Amino acid sequence: MNTLAAHSQPLRWFLCAVSFTGVAFATLVAATDIPQPPAPAITTEKQTIHMSFPGNGELWKGNSHKQQVNLKSDEYWFRISGEQLSKGVDLDISHPGALVRLTSLVKNSKRAIAINPEELEIYKDFEKQEKAIESLVTEEQLSSTIIFQGSAAFRFNPKSGTGRFNLRSTQRLVGDDYYIINVKEKGSDRILHLSTSNLTLFAGENFNFEALIKKEKQAITDAEYQAYLVSPSGQTYDLSLLEEKEGQWQTLLPSSIQTLTPGELYELFINVTAGEEDQLVRRSAKLPFALASQTAKFQNIIPIMTAGIAATINLSVSKEGRYGLRGSIYGTNAEGKLVSIMRSHSAYWLEAGGQSINLAYDESILEKSNMQPPYKLKDLVLIDQGKLAVLHKQAQVD
């Protein structure tokens, strides 16, 4: 039975690590699809505030605010039903000694029956593999924390080799109960690399990221990439991928998605398959990111850098609320290079409409720095403080 398409079920995952027979093991736990009412704004403070803090004296390196998330995966996971597990599900093992974890999911506030690893069977080419399972970890052994409730695990005997195996349970299972199977191939040289600098996006925006499966340092070319999006409530959206060049991808986020609770993250999931059916490599990985509503945006920025005002920013505000600015002030040292002097923050309560606000700085910090003009404002960031959302970043304000 082909289980590659099972990712399309609504689901939300959390990853953590646990030691299993001396090997780090990724754990996947599902959250239920519970409707969540819109949350109030985090802050209703209306007083204008300005704060500045001395910088660390670093040289300007260009686009210094840019953050990069880099992930590596030597595992894959998918969702199956009790009925499927009773009939048998395929596991593609590309590295000997793989770790397999089965986690029961919650449905209608009730967790599925925990899998008994002693009632699991492994088949290959329709023949039962009596010695394929090397070690077992029961639910009781994993239930020291709530994360591992309803979980069991086993390790493939390395002597069983690689290829396509079929996993079956002889346990009496409820047909429409659901489980997560997680296969981790520690020590494999086939790794999925996933990265992005897009940590905050808007509905309907293009999401640019890098995803490439490699064998050691060489890209595996015969790979198929699939993507889907999971909301904080567990709703799943299938996504289309456009490869701009090798390993660089773009996908269009649905315009209908929204964030109900400040601080919650969406997750982009990538599934990759490579190779032939008898020696298939499968990998999964996910990228968390914030989804923001465009409640305000820059119209123009006027650098000033005098009398305690770093810049005046004209904004278009679509929703009343509290907004913050932050930016870094740089000065020129004796060698003519830009050096960090201070980090400044300003916060305002703004009504909807056109607004003009200032990013202020502390003149005493500037005087004590002994840096000379020209002074420069860098890494300007606009934040919706009520939604904990970054609305705009601009590295250079010149």
Backbone hydrogen bonds in HBPLUS format (Angstrom, degrees):
<---DONOR---> <-ACCEPTOR-->    atom                        ^
c    i                          cat <-CA-CA->   ^        H-A-AA   ^      H-
h    n   atom  resd res      DA  || num        DHA   H-A  angle D-A-AA Bond
n    s   type  num  typ     dist DA aas  dist angle  dist       angle   num
A0006-ALA N   A0003-THR O   3.12 MM   3  5.44 164.5  2.15 113.5 117.9     1
A0008-SER N   A0005-ALA O   3.35 MM   3  6.36 177.9  2.35 128.7 128.7     2
A0009-GLN N   A0006-ALA O   3.44 MM   3  6.30 171.6  2.45 125.4 125.1     3
A0027-THR N   A0016-CYS O   3.10 MM  11  5.39 149.7  2.19 141.6 146.6     4
A0018-VAL N   A0025-PHE O   3.16 MM   7  5.27 139.2  2.33 132.7 144.6     5
A0025-PHE N   A0018-VAL O   2.86 MM   7  5.27 137.5  2.04 143.8 157.4     6
A0020-PHE N   A0023-VAL O   2.88 MM   3  5.16 161.6  1.92 139.1 145.2     7
A0023-VAL N   A0020-PHE O   2.93 MM   3  5.16 151.4  2.01 108.0 117.1     8
A0034-ILE N   A0032-THR O   3.05 MM   2  5.72 123.6  2.38 108.3  92.4     9
A0039-ALA N   A0260-LEU O   3.12 MM 221  6.21 175.0  2.13 149.7 148.1    10
A0042-ILE N   A0386-GLY O   2.89 MM 344  4.69 165.0  1.91 123.6 126.7    11
A0049-ILE N   A0347-ALA O   3.09 MM 298  5.20 155.4  2.15 138.0 145.4    12
A0347-ALA N   A0049-ILE O   2.84 MM 298  5.20 149.5  1.94 150.5 156.9    13
A0051-MET N   A0345-HIS O   2.83 MM 294  5.12 160.2  1.87 148.6 152.7    14
A0345-HIS N   A0051-MET O   2.67 MM 294  5.12 158.9  1.71 164.8 167.0    15
A0053-PHE N   A0343-ARG O   2.85 MM 290  5.26 153.8  1.92 146.8 155.6    16
A0343-ARG N   A0053-PHE O   2.81 MM 290  5.26 155.6  1.87 153.3 161.4    17
A0055-GLY N   A0341-ILE O   2.56 MM 286  4.60 160.8  1.59 122.4 116.7    18
A0340-SER N   A0058-GLU O   2.80 MM 282  5.32 160.1  1.84 151.4 157.9    19
A0060-TRP N   A0338-LEU O   2.96 MM 278  5.51 153.6  2.03 141.9 143.4    20
A0066-LYS N   A0063-ASN O   3.17 MM   3  5.82 166.6  2.19 119.7 123.9    21
A0069-VAL N   A0196-THR O   2.82 MM 127  5.42 171.7  1.83 163.0 164.5    22
A0196-THR N   A0069-VAL O   3.03 MM 127  5.42 142.5  2.17 140.2 151.3    23
A0071-LEU N   A0194-LEU O   2.68 MM 123  5.06 161.2  1.71 161.7 167.5    24
A0194-LEU N   A0071-LEU O   2.93 MM 123  5.06 167.5  1.95 143.5 145.5    25
A0073-SER N   A0192-LEU O   2.88 MM 119  5.05 142.3  2.03 139.5 150.2    26
A0192-LEU N   A0073-SER O   3.00 MM 119  5.05 169.4  2.01 148.3 149.5    27
A0185-GLU N   A0074-ASP O   2.88 MM 111  5.59 169.6  1.89 158.8 162.0    28
A0284-SER N   A0075-GLU O   2.74 MM 209  6.09 147.9  1.84 152.8 147.7    29
A0076-TYR N   A0183-VAL O   2.91 MM 107  5.43 150.0  2.00 147.1 157.0    30
A0183-VAL N   A0076-TYR O   2.81 MM 107  5.43 169.4  1.82 168.9 172.4    31
A0078-PHE N   A0181-ILE O   3.05 MM 103  5.60 146.4  2.17 146.2 156.6    32
A0181-ILE N   A0078-PHE O   2.93 MM 103  5.60 169.5  1.95 169.7 172.7    33
A0080-ILE N   A0179-TYR O   2.92 MM  99  5.42 159.6  1.96 149.4 156.0    34
A0179-TYR N   A0080-ILE O   2.81 MM  99  5.42 159.0  1.86 163.6 167.9    35
A0085-LEU N   A0081-SER O   3.02 MM   4  6.29 160.7  2.05 150.6 155.7    36
A0082-GLY N   A0177-ASP O   2.79 MM  95  5.27 137.0  1.97 143.8 145.9    37
A0086-SER N   A0082-GLY O   2.99 MM   4  6.17 147.8  2.10 144.5 152.9    38
A0083-GLU N   A0175-GLY O   3.10 MM  92  4.15 156.2  2.16 120.6 113.2    39
A0087-LYS N   A0083-GLU O   3.12 MM   4  6.39 147.8  2.23 144.1 152.3    40
A0088-GLY N   A0084-GLN O   2.76 MM   4  5.91 144.1  1.89 148.1 159.4    41
A0169-SER N   A0085-LEU O   3.10 MM  84  5.92 142.8  2.24 134.1 138.3    42
A0089-VAL N   A0167-LEU O   2.91 MM  78  5.31 155.4  1.97 143.4 148.4    43
A0167-LEU N   A0089-VAL O   2.80 MM  78  5.31 167.6  1.82 159.2 156.9    44
A0091-LEU N   A0165-PHE O   2.78 MM  74  5.16 163.6  1.81 146.1 149.6    45
A0165-PHE N   A0091-LEU O   2.86 MM  74  5.16 174.1  1.86 156.9 157.8    46
A0093-ILE N   A0163-GLY O   2.90 MM  70  5.27 174.0  1.90 156.0 154.2    47
A0163-GLY N   A0093-ILE O   2.76 MM  70  5.27 164.1  1.79 154.0 155.1    48
A0156-PHE N   A0098-ALA O   2.90 MM  58  5.41 172.7  1.91 166.8 167.6    49
A0099-LEU N   A0184-LYS O   2.89 MM  85  5.14 167.5  1.90 157.1 157.6    50
A0184-LYS N   A0099-LEU O   2.86 MM  85  5.14 163.0  1.89 150.7 156.2    51
A0100-VAL N   A0154-PHE O   2.88 MM  54  5.44 171.9  1.88 173.6 172.8    52
A0154-PHE N   A0100-VAL O   2.89 MM  54  5.44 154.4  1.95 153.7 162.0    53
A0101-ARG N   A0182-ASN O   2.90 MM  81  5.12 157.0  1.95 146.0 153.6    54
A0182-ASN N   A0101-ARG O   2.88 MM  81  5.12 162.9  1.91 153.2 158.6    55
A0102-LEU N   A0152-ALA O   2.83 MM  50  5.46 170.7  1.84 165.2 168.1    56
A0152-ALA N   A0102-LEU O   3.00 MM  50  5.46 148.0  2.11 148.6 158.7    57
A0103-THR N   A0180-ILE O   2.94 MM  77  5.11 157.1  1.99 143.3 150.9    58
A0180-ILE N   A0103-THR O   2.83 MM  77  5.11 154.0  1.90 143.7 152.5    59
A0104-SER N   A0150-GLY O   2.93 MM  46  5.16 160.3  1.97 137.0 143.6    60
A0105-LEU N   A0178-TYR O   2.93 MM  73  5.56 160.5  1.97 158.6 152.1    61
A0112-ALA N   A0105-LEU O   2.86 MM   7  5.67 156.7  1.92 151.3 157.1    62
A0107-LYS N   A0110-LYS O   2.79 MM   3  5.25 172.8  1.79 141.7 141.5    63
A0110-LYS N   A0107-LYS O   2.97 MM   3  5.25 155.3  2.04 108.7 116.8    64
A0119-GLU N   A0116-ASN O   2.93 MM   3  5.60 163.4  1.96 122.1 127.7    65
A0120-LEU N   A0117-PRO O   3.27 MM   3  5.31 154.1  2.34 111.1 109.2    66
A0170-THR N   A0119-GLU O   2.87 MM  51  5.42 167.5  1.88 164.1 167.5    67
A0121-GLU N   A0168-ARG O   2.76 MM  47  5.17 158.2  1.80 152.1 156.1    68
A0168-ARG N   A0121-GLU O   2.93 MM  47  5.17 164.1  1.96 151.6 155.0    69
A0129-GLN N   A0122-ILE O   2.72 MM   7  5.47 176.9  1.72 155.3 155.7    70
A0123-TYR N   A0166-ASN O   2.84 MM  43  4.93 153.4  1.91 142.4 150.7    71
A0166-ASN N   A0123-TYR O   2.77 MM  43  4.93 156.5  1.82 145.1 148.7    72
A0124-LYS N   A0127-GLU O   2.88 MM   3  5.31 155.1  1.94 142.4 148.5    73
A0127-GLU N   A0124-LYS O   3.03 MM   3  5.31 161.3  2.06 110.2 116.3    74
A0132-ALA N   A0129-GLN O   3.37 MM   3  5.36 169.7  2.38 109.6 109.4    75
A0157-ASN N   A0132-ALA O   2.58 MM  25  5.08 163.1  1.60 148.6 150.0    76
A0134-GLU N   A0155-ARG O   2.76 MM  21  5.55 164.0  1.78 166.5 171.2    77
A0155-ARG N   A0135-SER O   3.03 MM  20  5.39 148.5  2.13 145.1 149.9    78
A0137-VAL N   A0153-ALA O   2.71 MM  16  4.93 148.7  1.80 158.5 150.1    79
A0153-ALA N   A0137-VAL O   2.83 MM  16  4.93 164.6  1.85 147.5 150.3    80
A0142-LEU N   A0138-THR O   3.19 MM   4  6.49 135.1  2.41 140.9 152.9    81
A0142-LEU N   A0139-GLU O   3.07 MM   3  5.14 132.1  2.31  97.6 110.8    82
A0143-SER N   A0139-GLU O   2.93 MM   4  5.85 117.5  2.33 147.4 163.1    83
A0148-PHE N   A0145-THR O   3.22 MM   3  5.90 147.1  2.34 114.8 121.1    84
A0149-GLN N   A0146-ILE O   3.27 MM   3  5.38 171.0  2.27 110.8 111.9    85
A0151-SER N   A0148-PHE O   3.25 MM   3  5.47 132.3  2.49 142.2 133.5    86
A0160-SER N   A0157-ASN O   2.78 MM   3  5.51 163.8  1.81 126.3 132.0    87
A0161-GLY N   A0158-PRO O   3.14 MM   3  5.74 163.4  2.17 113.6 118.7    88
A0177-ASP N   A0174-VAL O   3.14 MM   3  5.43 168.2  2.15 115.8 117.9    89
A0188-SER N   A0185-GLU O   3.11 MM   3  5.75 155.9  2.17 139.1 139.4    90
A0216-GLU N   A0189-ASP O   2.82 MM  27  5.28 155.3  1.88 153.3 154.1    91
A0191-ILE N   A0214-LYS O   2.87 MM  23  5.45 145.0  1.99 156.6 162.7    92
A0214-LYS N   A0191-ILE O   2.85 MM  23  5.45 164.5  1.88 151.2 153.0    93
A0193-HIS N   A0212-LEU O   2.87 MM  19  5.30 170.8  1.88 140.9 144.1    94
A0212-LEU N   A0193-HIS O   2.95 MM  19  5.30 153.5  2.02 146.9 154.9    95
A0195-SER N   A0210-GLU O   2.89 MM  15  5.16 154.9  1.96 146.7 151.3    96
A0210-GLU N   A0195-SER O   2.82 MM  15  5.16 171.8  1.83 155.4 157.5    97
A0290-ALA N   A0199-LEU O   2.86 MM  91  6.11 172.2  1.87 153.5 150.9    98
A0201-LEU N   A0290-ALA O   2.93 MM  89  6.35 160.0  1.97 159.5 162.9    99
A0292-ALA N   A0201-LEU O   2.80 MM  91  6.05 168.4  1.81 168.7 172.1   100
A0205-GLU N   A0202-PHE O   3.03 MM   3  5.45 145.7  2.16 141.7 139.3   101
A0253-LEU N   A0205-GLU O   2.99 MM  48  5.58 173.8  1.99 151.8 151.7   102
A0207-PHE N   A0251-THR O   2.70 MM  44  5.24 169.5  1.71 162.3 165.8   103
A0251-THR N   A0207-PHE O   3.00 MM  44  5.24 149.7  2.10 136.5 146.1   104
A0209-PHE N   A0249-TRP O   3.10 MM  40  5.49 161.0  2.14 140.7 145.9   105
A0249-TRP N   A0209-PHE O   2.84 MM  40  5.49 170.4  1.85 171.4 173.8   106
A0211-ALA N   A0247-GLY O   2.92 MM  36  5.10 142.9  2.05 132.0 142.9   107
A0220-ILE N   A0213-ILE O   2.93 MM   7  5.89 173.2  1.94 152.7 151.0   108
A0215-LYS N   A0218-GLN O   2.77 MM   3  5.30 160.5  1.80 163.2 161.4   109
A0218-GLN N   A0215-LYS O   3.05 MM   3  5.30 159.2  2.10 131.5 128.9   110
A0224-GLU N   A0273-THR O   2.74 MM  49  5.31 159.4  1.78 158.1 165.4   111
A0273-THR N   A0224-GLU O   3.05 MM  49  5.31 153.5  2.13 143.7 152.1   112
A0226-GLN N   A0271-ASN O   2.88 MM  45  5.18 151.5  1.96 155.8 162.8   113
A0271-ASN N   A0226-GLN O   2.94 MM  45  5.18 162.7  1.97 143.3 148.9   114
A0239-LEU N   A0227-ALA O   3.19 MM  12  5.47 164.2  2.22 139.2 134.6   115
A0228-TYR N   A0269-PHE O   3.09 MM  41  5.37 150.7  2.18 142.0 148.6   116
A0269-PHE N   A0228-TYR O   2.86 MM  41  5.37 175.2  1.86 174.2 173.3   117
A0229-LEU N   A0237-TYR O   2.73 MM   8  4.95 162.2  1.76 147.3 153.6   118
A0237-TYR N   A0229-LEU O   2.79 MM   8  4.95 152.2  1.86 144.3 151.6   119
A0230-VAL N   A0267-GLU O   2.96 MM  37  5.30 159.5  2.00 151.4 158.1   120
A0267-GLU N   A0230-VAL O   3.07 MM  37  5.30 152.3  2.15 148.4 155.8   121
A0231-SER N   A0235-GLN O   2.85 MM   4  5.23 163.0  1.88 152.3 157.9   122
A0234-GLY N   A0231-SER O   2.94 MM   3  5.14 156.6  1.99 109.6 117.4   123
A0242-LEU N   A0250-GLN O   2.91 MM   8  5.17 149.9  2.00 151.6 160.4   124
A0250-GLN N   A0242-LEU O   2.84 MM   8  5.17 137.0  2.03 140.7 154.3   125
A0244-GLU N   A0248-GLN O   2.86 MM   4  5.69 137.7  2.04 147.6 160.4   126
A0248-GLN N   A0245-LYS O   2.81 MM   3  5.39 170.0  1.82 147.6 148.9   127
A0264-GLU N   A0261-THR O   3.26 MM   3  5.95 165.3  2.28 141.0 142.2   128
A0266-TYR N   A0289-PHE O   2.91 MM  23  5.48 149.3  2.00 177.3 171.5   129
A0289-PHE N   A0266-TYR O   2.95 MM  23  5.48 156.2  2.01 147.2 149.9   130
A0268-LEU N   A0287-LEU O   2.80 MM  19  5.00 166.7  1.82 147.9 148.2   131
A0287-LEU N   A0268-LEU O   2.72 MM  19  5.00 151.2  1.81 141.7 151.8   132
A0270-ILE N   A0285-ALA O   2.84 MM  15  5.38 166.6  1.85 158.6 160.2   133
A0285-ALA N   A0270-ILE O   3.04 MM  15  5.38 143.2  2.18 147.3 155.8   134
A0272-VAL N   A0283-ARG O   2.83 MM  11  5.19 162.5  1.86 157.9 159.8   135
A0283-ARG N   A0272-VAL O   2.93 MM  11  5.19 155.5  1.99 148.4 152.9   136
A0274-ALA N   A0281-VAL O   2.90 MM   7  5.13 145.0  2.02 145.4 153.7   137
A0281-VAL N   A0274-ALA O   2.80 MM   7  5.13 173.0  1.81 158.8 161.3   138
A0279-GLN N   A0276-GLU O   2.96 MM   3  5.30 153.0  2.04 111.1 119.9   139
A0295-THR N   A0293-SER O   2.73 MM   2  5.54 130.6  1.97 113.1  96.9   140
A0318-SER N   A0295-THR O   2.75 MM  23  5.05 158.7  1.80 137.9 144.7   141
A0297-LYS N   A0316-SER O   3.06 MM  19  5.50 144.3  2.19 137.0 147.9   142
A0316-SER N   A0297-LYS O   2.97 MM  19  5.50 158.2  2.01 156.8 163.9   143
A0299-GLN N   A0314-ASN O   2.70 MM  15  5.34 161.4  1.74 161.4 154.6   144
A0314-ASN N   A0300-ASN O   2.99 MM  14  5.42 168.0  2.00 163.8 167.0   145
A0302-ILE N   A0312-THR O   2.82 MM  10  5.12 166.7  1.84 158.4 162.1   146
A0312-THR N   A0302-ILE O   2.96 MM  10  5.12 159.6  2.00 140.5 144.0   147
A0304-ILE N   A0310-ALA O   2.93 MM   6  5.31 177.1  1.94 129.1 129.7   148
A0305-MET N   A0309-ILE O   2.94 MM   4  5.64 111.0  2.43 130.5 148.3   149
A0305-MET N   A0310-ALA O   3.20 MM   5  4.20 145.2  2.33  97.1 107.2   150
A0306-THR N   A0309-ILE O   3.15 MM   3  5.58 151.1  2.24 148.6 149.2   151
A0309-ILE N   A0306-THR O   3.00 MM   3  5.58 165.8  2.02 122.2 126.9   152
A0361-TYR N   A0308-GLY O   2.90 MM  53  5.03 153.6  1.97 127.9 131.9   153
A0310-ALA N   A0359-LEU O   2.82 MM  49  5.57 156.9  1.87 163.6 171.5   154
A0359-LEU N   A0311-ALA O   2.97 MM  48  5.50 160.6  2.01 156.7 161.9   155
A0313-ILE N   A0357-ILE O   2.74 MM  44  5.40 170.8  1.75 168.0 170.7   156
A0357-ILE N   A0313-ILE O   2.95 MM  44  5.40 164.1  1.98 151.8 153.5   157
A0315-LEU N   A0355-GLN O   2.65 MM  40  5.08 170.0  1.66 157.4 161.1   158
A0355-GLN N   A0315-LEU O   2.91 MM  40  5.08 163.5  1.93 140.9 145.3   159
A0317-VAL N   A0353-GLY O   2.87 MM  36  5.01 170.2  1.88 138.5 141.1   160
A0353-GLY N   A0317-VAL O   2.71 MM  36  5.01 164.4  1.74 138.5 142.8   161
A0321-GLY N   A0350-LEU O   2.97 MM  29  5.58 156.8  2.03 154.9 162.5   162
A0350-LEU N   A0321-GLY O   2.80 MM  29  5.58 167.2  1.82 170.6 166.3   163
A0385-GLN N   A0322-ARG O   2.95 MM  63  5.57 131.5  2.19 137.7 150.2   164
A0323-TYR N   A0348-TYR O   2.79 MM  25  5.46 160.2  1.83 165.0 169.7   165
A0348-TYR N   A0323-TYR O   2.83 MM  25  5.46 163.1  1.86 162.0 167.3   166
A0324-GLY N   A0383-ILE O   2.85 MM  59  5.00 161.9  1.88 144.7 150.8   167
A0383-ILE N   A0324-GLY O   2.86 MM  59  5.00 159.6  1.90 151.4 153.9   168
A0325-LEU N   A0346-SER O   2.71 MM  21  5.19 163.0  1.74 160.8 165.7   169
A0346-SER N   A0325-LEU O   2.95 MM  21  5.19 158.6  1.99 145.0 148.9   170
A0326-ARG N   A0381-VAL O   3.06 MM  55  5.32 144.2  2.20 143.8 151.5   171
A0381-VAL N   A0326-ARG O   2.85 MM  55  5.32 153.7  1.91 156.9 163.5   172
A0327-GLY N   A0344-SER O   3.02 MM  17  5.51 151.3  2.11 148.7 155.8   173
A0344-SER N   A0327-GLY O   2.87 MM  17  5.51 170.1  1.88 171.6 172.9   174
A0328-SER N   A0378-LYS O   2.88 MM  50  5.14 175.6  1.88 153.7 154.5   175
A0378-LYS N   A0328-SER O   2.82 MM  50  5.14 166.0  1.84 154.9 159.7   176
A0329-ILE N   A0342-MET O   2.87 MM  13  5.32 165.2  1.89 153.0 158.1   177
A0341-ILE N   A0329-ILE O   2.80 MM  12  5.58 167.9  1.81 161.4 159.4   178
A0342-MET N   A0329-ILE O   3.38 MM  13  5.32 157.8  2.43 133.9 138.5   179
A0330-TYR N   A0376-LYS O   2.78 MM  46  5.05 161.9  1.81 154.6 159.9   180
A0376-LYS N   A0330-TYR O   2.81 MM  46  5.05 158.6  1.86 141.1 148.1   181
A0331-GLY N   A0339-VAL O   2.90 MM   8  5.37 158.6  1.95 152.3 153.1   182
A0339-VAL N   A0331-GLY O   2.70 MM   8  5.37 158.7  1.74 157.0 164.7   183
A0332-THR N   A0372-GLN O   2.80 MM  40  4.99 166.3  1.81 157.6 156.0   184
A0372-GLN N   A0332-THR O   2.93 MM  40  4.99 174.8  1.94 145.2 144.5   185
A0333-ASN N   A0337-LYS O   2.90 MM   4  5.53 162.3  1.93 150.9 154.5   186
A0336-GLY N   A0333-ASN O   2.92 MM   3  5.28 160.8  1.96 115.7 119.9   187
A0366-LEU N   A0362-ASP O   3.36 MM   4  6.73 154.5  2.43 144.5 151.5   188
A0367-GLU N   A0363-GLU O   2.94 MM   4  6.23 157.0  2.00 151.1 156.7   189
A0368-LYS N   A0364-SER O   3.06 MM   4  6.21 158.0  2.11 145.2 150.5   190
A0369-SER N   A0366-LEU O   3.30 MM   3  5.31 143.9  2.44  97.2 107.3   191
A0379-ASP N   A0395-ALA O   2.82 MM  16  4.11 155.2  1.88 119.0 121.2   192
A0380-LEU N   A0394-GLN O   2.80 MM  14  5.13 140.4  1.95 164.1 151.7   193
A0394-GLN N   A0380-LEU O   2.80 MM  14  5.13 150.7  1.89 153.7 160.7   194
A0382-LEU N   A0392-HIS O   2.94 MM  10  5.11 160.9  1.97 143.4 148.4   195
A0391-LEU N   A0382-LEU O   2.81 MM   9  5.47 158.2  1.86 147.7 154.2   196
A0384-ASP N   A0389-ALA O   2.79 MM   5  5.18 162.8  1.82 162.6 165.0   197
A0387-LYS N   A0384-ASP O   3.17 MM   3  5.55 142.5  2.32 106.3 116.0   198
A0388-LEU N   A0384-ASP O   2.92 MM   4  5.83 113.1  2.37 142.5 160.8   199
A0389-ALA N   A0384-ASP O   3.15 MM   5  5.18 162.0  2.18 141.0 143.6   200
